[in-house]
Amino acid sequence: MQNEQPTSSITSSLSLEGQEFDPEALSQITGRQPTKVWHQKVDALKGDPKFAQIGWLYRLTKRPHWSIDDAVREILDLFEDRREQILSFVKQHNCSLHLSLRLHGDSTVIIYKIERETLERIANFRCSMSFSVDV
């Protein structure tokens, strides 16, 4: 099974959101250009400290994967060697780090499991995590 190409894919994203920071400085720290940088567009939320005003997002779109664990490891591997610098930036700018997975397939084609070692890596990034399924 592992020698065959997966029939499913997963889009994974790592994002940093906060009130104010320089996206280019974060790009230099991560060594990667973002897929997207956004600024708060809703007038009622602009300047409200309860809502993020800026975000930096790096996305791997519809990558072939057999499992959630594989997708998490793939995106975290890209940032692992700069994790401490990223966490320092997050703390300095009072930001939040988030890992998001969009599953393009259901449990018949994707293994819905995250190994203990991978959970430890997620915890080391001190990020929140979300899932969505697109079947």
C-alpha positions in Angstrom: 0.0 0.0 0.0 2.7 2.5 0.9 4.5 1.9 -2.5 1.4 3.1 -4.4 0.5 6.7 -4.9 -2.1 7.8 -2.4 -5.6 8.4 -3.8 -6.1 11.2 -1.2 -4.5 14.5 -0.5 -4.2 16.9 2.4 -3.7 20.7 2.3 -1.7 21.8 5.3 -1.0 25.3 6.5 1.0 27.0 9.2 -0.1 30.5 10.1 0.9 33.2 12.4 -1.6 35.9 13.4 -1.4 38.9 15.6 -2.0 42.6 16.1 1.1 44.0 14.5 4.3 42.5 13.0 6.5 42.8 9.9 5.6 39.8 7.6 9.0 40.3 5.8 10.8 39.9 9.1 8.9 36.7 9.7 9.7 35.4 6.2 13.4 36.0 6.9 13.2 34.1 10.2 11.4 31.2 8.6 13.4 31.2 5.4 10.2 30.9 3.4 8.0 33.3 1.6 4.4 33.1 2.7 1.6 31.8 0.5 -0.5 34.7 1.7 -0.2 37.7 4.0 -3.6 39.2 5.0 -4.7 42.3 6.9 -8.0 42.7 8.8 -10.6 43.9 6.2 -13.7 44.0 8.4 -14.1 47.6 9.5 -15.9 46.7 12.7 -12.9 44.5 13.7 -10.1 46.8 12.7 -8.2 47.9 15.7 -10.1 45.5 18.0 -7.5 43.7 20.1 -9.7 40.6 20.4 -9.2 39.9 16.7 -6.1 39.4 14.6 -5.2 42.4 12.5 -2.5 40.7 10.4 -1.7 37.1 9.3 1.2 35.3 7.6 0.3 31.9 6.1 2.4 29.2 4.5 0.4 26.4 2.7 1.1 23.1 1.0 -1.8 22.5 -1.2 -3.3 19.1 -1.9 -0.2 17.1 -1.3 -0.6 13.3 -1.7 -0.8 11.6 1.8 -1.9 8.4 3.3 -2.3 9.8 6.8 -2.8 13.0 8.8 0.5 12.2 10.6 2.4 12.3 7.3 0.9 15.7 6.4 1.7 17.2 9.8 5.3 15.9 9.7 5.8 17.3 6.2 4.9 20.9 7.1 6.6 20.9 10.5 9.8 19.6 8.8 9.9 22.8 6.8 10.1 24.9 9.9 11.8 22.6 12.5 15.3 24.0 12.1 14.0 27.6 12.8 11.4 26.6 15.4 13.1 28.5 18.3 13.4 31.7 16.3 9.8 31.4 15.2 8.7 30.9 18.8 10.7 33.9 19.9 9.1 36.0 17.2 5.6 34.8 18.3 6.4 35.7 22.0 7.9 39.1 21.1 4.9 40.1 19.0 2.3 38.4 21.1 1.1 36.3 18.2 -0.5 32.9 17.8 0.7 30.0 15.7 -1.8 27.7 14.1 -1.6 24.4 12.1 -4.5 23.7 9.8 -5.2 20.5 7.8 -7.9 20.2 5.1 -8.4 16.5 4.3 -9.4 15.8 0.6 -10.8 12.4 1.3 -12.4 10.5 4.1 -11.3 7.7 6.5 -11.6 5.2 3.7 -8.5 6.7 2.1 -6.8 8.7 4.9 -5.6 7.3 8.2 -7.0 9.6 10.9 -4.1 9.1 13.3 -1.3 11.2 14.7 1.6 9.4 16.3 2.8 10.3 19.8 6.1 11.6 18.4 4.3 13.9 16.0 2.0 15.2 18.9 5.2 16.1 20.8 6.4 18.0 17.8 3.1 19.9 17.5 3.4 20.7 21.3 7.0 21.9 20.7 5.7 24.4 18.2 3.1 25.6 20.8 0.5 25.9 18.1 -3.2 25.3 17.9 -4.6 22.9 15.4 -7.7 22.5 13.3 -9.1 20.0 10.8 -11.7 20.2 8.0 -12.8 17.5 5.6 -13.5 18.0 1.9 -15.0 14.8 0.6 
